[in-house]
Amino acid sequence: MKGAFKRSMVFVWAAGLALACQTQEPATEQGSETNLAVDETVVRETIESKDKAWADAAVAGDAAAIAQQYTADAIVAPPGSPRVTGNAAIQELFTGWLAEAPISSATLDSDVITVAAAGDYAHAVGSYTMSGAAPDGSEWNDQGKYVAVWENVDGDWKIVTDIWNSDNPPMGMDAGEPAPASDAPTDVGEPSE
């Protein structure tokens, strides 16, 4: 009887070891990695359509429609201005800009869109072009790049963080002119003793 018990225990141990060593595919919500790719495609298409809606609202001079593209607590970090937080501040920012220099054409192209594995956030890296009329009646043109972080808010993708800057040189500088020197040290070496 003792021998049969030992053989049974060895068999149970071996079976347990064999099961523990088996690899299993991680379960996905739909049981297929293809579904994740479909979801990423839908997110990309949604962000691309929202890029177009943002540009259309800018051309229409509709700061309220632009602000609706953002979450209630979104942060916008525009060039040459302090950052603003929240829909009301974002709408106020764009109301002032659109009144001062109306936009006659605009494109946004999010060419790199990365969707978080959980599907709740995505970030887009892209470029923009815009043109319009300056207060003195002259035409202005701008092009640059941006990074936007998108959040899935109850099934609707909205921008939670937005930052951009122009490829054009700062006002008063020519394109080939070096940037003004700063007082910051340029040599980062070993700490002195």
Secondary structure, DSSP 8 states (H G I E B T S, - for coil): -HHHHHHHHHHHHHHHHHHHH-------TTS-HHHHHHHHHHHHHHHHHHHHHHHHHHHHT-HHHHHTTEEEEEEEE-TTS--EESHHHHHHHHHHHHHHS-EEEEEEEEEEEEE-TTSSEEEEEEEEEEEEE-TTS-EEEEEEEEEEEEEEETTEEEEEEEEEEESS--TT--TTS-----SS-----S---
